[in-house]
């Protein structure tokens, strides 16, 4: 499997667990109206944290990108916070199908039901996300590796905020 390191993931689809190649996960779509890339990070765990996102139309134009400081959080909490903020922003552009991308395997697979959410504080994030996605016709959250250029853009936004440079 080129580009996947031969890795296979178990993915929860329509009530069943299905083996899917990593590169297929990033290709899954429901003809989205927009594509959203999110990132969150903390310096220390927990520590000072920031979140960011970038929203693109299907032509590849960046419609919006932003980042902000969120005080002291763990890295996983920051990743969840980024997704929640981006969901709010995406709703300003469409209520149709949306496709979100994250480099956090934990967040992607917990939200998709592949990984069990064991920590209560993370379960609250998953519940908030489940509520937020009800506002869209279709929602897809996929894992993309950190070397994805649009994930790197979101990561750069987050790091600028953490470095005190803004967005």
C-alpha positions, -999 to 999 in steps of 0.1 A, spaced: 0 0 0 20 30 -12 21 59 12 5 40 41 33 19 53 10 -11 47 -11 0 77 -47 -10 79 -72 5 103 -104 -8 117 -131 18 108 -166 19 121 -190 22 92 -228 17 94 -228 -5 125 -199 -27 115 -162 -27 119 -145 -27 86 -108 -29 77 -98 1 56 -64 12 43 -51 44 58 -51 61 24 -87 51 18 -98 68 51 -86 102 36 -105 95 4 -139 88 20 -164 115 12 -200 123 8 -195 150 -18 -186 177 7 -194 213 2 -162 223 22 -130 207 35 -118 216 70 -84 210 85 -79 213 123 -50 212 147 -45 218 184 -13 217 205 0 223 240 34 231 252 35 208 282 9 183 288 -11 201 302 3 235 293 -3 266 273 -24 255 243 -37 269 210 -60 257 183 -64 264 146 -83 255 115 -84 262 78 -115 259 56 -113 253 19 -138 251 -9 -136 222 -34 -116 245 -58 -88 246 -32 -94 282 -22 -89 289 15 -121 305 27 -110 311 62 -82 303 86 -77 313 122 -60 304 155 -64 313 191 -49 307 225 -70 285 248 -51 287 281 -39 255 298 -50 222 282 -36 188 273 -27 181 237 -57 159 232 -80 185 247 -65 211 223 -72 188 194 -108 184 204 -112 221 210 -99 228 175 -124 204 160 -153 220 180 -143 255 170 -139 245 133 -174 229 134 -189 262 146 -171 281 118 -179 255 91 -216 260 99 -213 296 87 -205 283 52 -228 253 48 -253 230 64 -246 204 37 -219 177 37 -186 186 53 -153 167 55 -130 174 84 -93 164 86 -71 159 117 -37 145 124 -49 132 158 -56 96 154 -70 95 189 -96 122 182 -106 108 148 -110 73 160 -128 82 192 -152 105 174 -158 77 148 -164 51 174 -133 30 166 -116 37 199 -134 36 232 -134 69 251 -123 60 286 -117 94 301 -148 113 312 -134 147 301 -128 134 266 -162 119 265 -177 153 271 -158 165 240 -172 136 219 -207 144 231 -203 181 221 -191 171 187 -219 146 182 -244 174 190 -226 199 167 -226 176 137 -264 172 138 -265 206 121 -249 192 89 -265 170 63 -234 148 64 -202 149 84 -170 129 79 -139 132 101 -108 115 87 -72 111 98 -45 126 77 -8 124 84 12 155 97 29 158 63 -3 169 46 2 205 34 -32 217 47 -26 201 81 8 218 81 -10 251 75 -32 245 105 -2 234 126 17 266 115 -13 287 126 -13 270 160 25 274 165 24 311 156 -3 316 183 18 297 208 49 317 198 29 349 204 29 359 167 -9 357 162 -23 342 130 
